[in-house]
Amino acid sequence: MMEDKLKLGQIVVAKAGREKGKAFLVIGRLDHEYVLIANGVNRTIDKPKKKKIKHLEKRPEIARELGQKFKNGDKVFDAELRKSLRSMGLDK
């Protein structure tokens, strides 16, 4: 199942809703059906979007360094999210 494969720091693209087509990073898991996503621009670390996993398209890219920071509970800044998405060419 896809929900088992989504990791912290995983790059996803919204398939539904007002943010359709935009790239985000998974910054948290709520349960088997929902995750928290942010991109550091309109969805910040402090105000992430709660999104159903089935409405997300998983990308092969993973921001491993940021994922590790989320797991460790370290402070992550919005600028780091933007930089990570920009470096992968996903900062639309």
RAHU-V449745 format. One record per backbone hydrogen bond with DSSP energy under -1.0 kcal/mol. CO is the residue of the C=O (numbers start at 1). NH is the residue of the N-H. Records with the same first field share a line. If there is no record, write none. Layout:
BEGIN
CO=NH / NH
END
This chain:
BEGIN
2=5 / 6
7=10
9=63
10=26
11=59
12=24
13=57
14=21
17=20
19=22
22=14
24=12
25=38
26=9
28=36
33=53
34=30 / 31
35=51
36=27 / 28
37=49
38=25
43=39 / 40
49=37
51=35
52=55
53=56
55=15
57=13
61=11
62=64
63=67
64=68
65=69
66=70
67=71
68=72
69=74
77=81
78=82
79=83
80=84
81=85
82=86
83=87
85=90
86=89
END
